[in-house]
Amino acid sequence: MGRDLSLDEPLEVRFVHRLRFTQAAFRPDNTVLRDVVGAKEDRPSRLLFFLDSSLGQTRSSLRTEIETYVAAHHSHLTMAGPIHFIAGGERCKNDLREYRRVLRAIHDAGLCRHSYVVVIGGGAVLDAVGFAAATAHRGVRLIRFPTTTLSQADSGVGVKNGVNFFNKKNYMGVFTPPWAVINNEDFLTSLSDRDWRCGFAEAVKVFLIKNQEFFYQLADEAWRIRHREMEPSRRALRRSAELHLRHIVSGGDPYELTEARPLDFGHWSAHKLEQITNFRLRHGEAVAIGVALDTLYSSLVLGLDPAEAEVVLDCLSDLGFELYDEALADTERLQQGLEEFREHLGGRLTVTMLAGIGNPVNVHEIDFDAVSSALDQLYNRSTLGARRLSLGS
């Protein structure tokens, strides 16, 4: 009788992904945070707060609002320690000292796996603090309060947490669903115009691959969104968050074990552009360029109607995005981004493109001559291209 033995059993772990939309989240009569935490039988739940440091400048009263809120709900909630501030932007993901500082705070507060880390900030802060929470005790419950259009429309809803390493974006990280995501609309009012528009690049992306009707409505309302009219902006952000959430929980691959990554449409070049520019380009700005590039590529190679491609580019421009950056001239480094994209996602190269608006298609090789042609088109549409033509005439 042989000694070999093989056992293969399916392993399923059920999570509930809680997404809430609200206003004035820390007003004492708003019970959204209290309700997602839930009640313990014998004691209040312990919460440790981490805030994006930029909020200290734009919303100086936030610390007091949080402390007042927790005190008002003292039978359900209690502060596990002082409120901590984390440097916003890619700085907190590029410096492992920030990650260690969050871990130290979790340790010093004596959090257990039934305690809650509450992180309030933009996507980078959510990523870095989320990574620390996911690795402390192999997972402390995480509640995210995204504060930017980008994080409310996209990254704040996801199950990814991570930091940058080896000069590669999100090289070190984990898949861990948050306990809850609370999109508090009030945080958006203090954003700069630049940060305001960034999130709508991700809305354009997800509408292009998921819902033709949503995309065309966004294209029609792009100017209103650019000028911060709340009704169309709220509609676009909520639809984007909902589509991202449904893809994660219903798409059958929340931990990205297969090759297909439709939510990464436009991202192979965007991630590389962020690195080439040393993060001078914000993520949303790089995604807008990446979406424009892949849209033009799709029209050159995959049969996307050029008229539809033009609508996409006009929509992005109407939202206020520049669709060309001088870093795109470094085509050798840009091409390296394809291999890094493949390596990061695993398996063979798989890039989502468009056969039509709302009709994504996965391809496994990229014709870089066609990419160069698409880059030329973007350049000619840009202010740099217009200036060159003007000087030439």
N, C-alpha and C positions, 0 to 999 in steps of 0.2 A: 504494500500500500504506500503510495507516494506521500511525501511530507508537505508538498506544496498546498497552499490554501489561498483562495482569493475571495474576498468579501466586498461587494459593492452595494451600498444602500443609499438611497436618496436622502439628502439632508435639507429640510426646509425650516426656516425660521421666519415667523410672521412679525412684521412691523406695521405700525399705523403711522402714516405720514400725515401730520396735521398741518394744514395751511389755513391761516386766518388773515382776513383783510379788515382793517379797522382804522379809526382815527382817535387821536388823543389817548393813546394806549396807557399812559401813566396817570391819567385822571382817576382819582379814587373810585368813581362810580363806574369805570370801565372794568369789567371782570374777565376780559379775554385771557390775560396772563394767568390770573388766579385759576381760571377754569381749565386751562390746558395742563397746568401742574396737577390739579386735582387735590383732593383732601386725603390726608393721612388720618388713621383712626386715633392715634394717641399723641401726635405732635405735628407742628407745622413743617413743611418742606424747606430745606436749606438751599438758598440761592446765592451764587457768587457771580457778581457782575463784572464784565470787561467792556470798556467803552473805547471806541475809536477816538484818539486824542483830538482829532479835528472837531469833534462835537463839543469839546470844551470851549472852543472859540465861537462856534455858531449857535450853540445852545447851552449857555453857561448855567442855566437853572436845572439841567437834566439830572445832575446828581441829587439835588434836593427833591425833585419830582419822584425819583426812584425810591428814595428813602421814605418819603411821605406815603407813597403807594404801598410799599411793603408793610409799613406800620399800620396803615388802614385795614390791611388784610392779615393781621398778625395771627389769627387763628389758623390760617392756611400757609402763610409764608413767613420766612425769617431770613435776615441777612447772615450769610455764613462768614463774612469778612468784609473788609473795606472794598470800595469800588476801585478797580484798577483801570488805568488808561494804557492803551496800546497804540503805538505809532501807526498811522494809516498808510495806505498805498503799498506798493511792492516792497517797501523797506522791511516791513514786519515779516515778509516771506523770504527775504534774502538773507536775513541775519538770524541764525539759530539761537542767538542769545535771547531774542524775543520769545521764541518757543520755550526755552528753558525757564524764562521768567514766568510764563503762564503756568507751566508745570509746578514751579515752586509755590506759586500762589494757591494752586489747587491742593498741593500737599500741606502747606501751612494752615489752610482752612479746615483740614481734616475731612474733605469731602469723601463720601462713599459713592457707590455706583447708583444709589437711589437719590443722590443729591443732583442739583442742576447747575450747570454753567450757563449763564445767560450772556450772550455776546451781542453787542449793539454796534454796528458799523458797516463799512463797505465790504465788498467781496473779499479783499485781501485779508482784512481783519477776521472775517468769518472763517476763512480758510485756515489761518494760522492758529487761532484760538480753538477752532473745531478739531484740528489735528492734535493739539495738546489734550483736549477733553477726551478724544477717542483713544488716546494711548495711556492716559492715567487710569490705573486699575483696569486696563483693557476696555475702558469705556464708561465715562461719566455722562449722564444725560445732558443733551445740548439743546438749548432754545436759542434760535437765531432771530434777531431783529435787524433785517437788512435796512440800510439807511439811504441807499442810492437807487436810482432807477435801474441801473445795471444789476445790482444784487436782488432787487425785488422782482425783476422780470426774469432772471435766469439763475445765477449762481447760488443765491440764497436758498433756492428751492431744491437744489440738487443733493446728492448723497456723497459728494466728494469733499475731502478735507486734505490739505497738504501745504507744503512749502517748497520753495525753489532750492535746487542744489546742483552742483556741477555746472552752474550757469545754464541750467535747463528748468523750464517752467514746470512746477508741480512734480518734480522728479521724486520727491519723498512725500508719501501720503497714504491715506486709507479710504476705503468706501465705508461710511457709517451713516445711516439715516439719522437726521436730527429728531429729537423728541417732538419739536414743533417749530414752525416758521410763522412769525407774526409780521405781516407787512403793514406798518404804521404809516399812513399817508402823510402825516404831519412832518415826518423827517425830510420829505422831498422839497419842502418849501424853501429851505435854506441852501439848496444846491446852487453852485455856479451854473451858468448856461452850458459850459463845457461838460460838466458832470451830469447835468440834466439830460442832454441828448444821448449820452453814451449807452444808456440802457435800451434805447429804441433800435440800436443796431441788432441786438439779440432778438427783439420782437420781429424785426424784418426777417431775420434768419429763420426763426421758427415758423413764421407764417408762410414763407416761401416753400418750406418742405412739408408743411402740415395742412394749410388751409388757404386756398386761393381767395375765398371771400374776405377773410380777415386781412390778407395782404392788400387787396385793392381798396378796402376801406381805409387802411392805414395810409396808403399812398394818397388817397383823396384828402386826408386830414393832416398830412405831414406838416404843412405850413402852420396850422393851428397848434399842433404839438410842439413845433419848434418855438412858438411864441407862448408856450406853457399854459395853454387853455386846458383846464383840468378835466373836463368831461371826456374829450377824445383821448387825452393822455391816460386817464384812469382806465378807460376801456382797453386800450392797447396793452398796458402793463398787466392788467388782470388776465386778459386773454393769453398773454405770453406766459405768465406764471402757471396758469392752468394747463396749457399745452405741454409745458416742460414737466409739470407734475404727472400728468396722465401718461406721458411717454415713459417716465421713470417707473411708475407703479403698474402700468398695463402693457408696456412694451416687451415684457418677458426677459429683459436683460439689464436689470438695474445696476449690476456691477460690471457691465461691459465685458463679458466673457467671450462674446462672439466678435466677428470682424466688423460688423456694420455699426457705424457711429453717426447716424443722421443729424444729431444735435451739434455735431462738429462741422457742419457745412460752413465753409469760409474760414475755418480755423487753422488749417495747415500753414498758411502763410501768415496769418494774424499772430500766432504764437512766436514765429520767427521774427516778425517785424518788431514786436515788443523787445526782443533780445537785441536785435541789431541797433535799435534806437536807444538802448539802455533805459527802456521804459519811458522815454520821452512821449511816445504814443501811449495813450491810455488803452485799456483792453477794448473798450467799445469802439474807439477810433480805429484800432487795428482790425477789428472784426468787420467794420463797415468797408474798409479797403479790401479785406479778404473776401467778403461776400460779393463785392463788385467784381473782383478779379475772377472768381469762380463762376459768376453769372456770365461774364463775357466769354470765358472758356467754354461754358456749356453751350453758348450760342455758336461758337466756332466749331465745336467738335461733336456735340451731343444732340443737336437738332432743336435746341431752345429757340423759339421765334425771336429774331433780333429786335422786333418791336416790343416784345415782353421784356427783353433784357434792358432796353432803353427805359422802360417804366421803372424797373428796379433801380437803375442808376439815378434817374430823376428823383425817385422817392428818397434815396439816401442823401442826395444833394439838398433836397428841400428840407430835410431834417437838420441840415447844417453841417454835414460831414464833408471833409476834403477827401477825395477818392484817389489821391496820388500822394506819395511821400518820396523824398529823394532817396530814402533807404532802399526803395525798390530797384534802384539802379545796380545794387549789389546782387546780381542775379545768381552768382555762385553760392553765396551764403543763403540766399532765398531757397535755392534748390536743395541745399542741405536740410532745410526745414522739412522736406518731404520724408527723408529717412528718419529724422528725429520724431516726426509725427507717427510714422509706422512703428518705430521702436516703442514709443510711449504707449500706443494703443495695443500693440501686440499683433502677431500673425502677419499675413501678407498685407501689403499696402492696400488700404480700402478708403477711398475718398468719396463722399457724397457730393453729387453734382445735380443739375436740374435738366430733365427732359422737357419740363414745362413747369409753370408756377403751380405749386401744390403736387408736383409729380417728381419726387426725387429718384435718383438712380445711383447705384454704387459702381464705381470704376476701380480697377486694380492697377492701372498704370496711367501716367500723366505724360502727354506730349508736350515737352517743354518749349518746342518751337511755337506751339499754339499759346502757351503761357506767355511767351515773349510778345506775341502779337496782341494778346489781351493787355499786357502791360503798356504797349505802345498806344493802344486806344485810350487807356486811362490817362496816360501822360498827355495826350493831345486834348483831352477834355479838361485838364487841370489848368490852374492859373499859370504854372510854369510853361505848359505847352502853348497857352494863349499868348504869353509874353514872347516865346520864341517865334511864333508865327507873326506877331506884331513887328518884332525887330527884323524879321526876314522880309517883310513887305516894305 
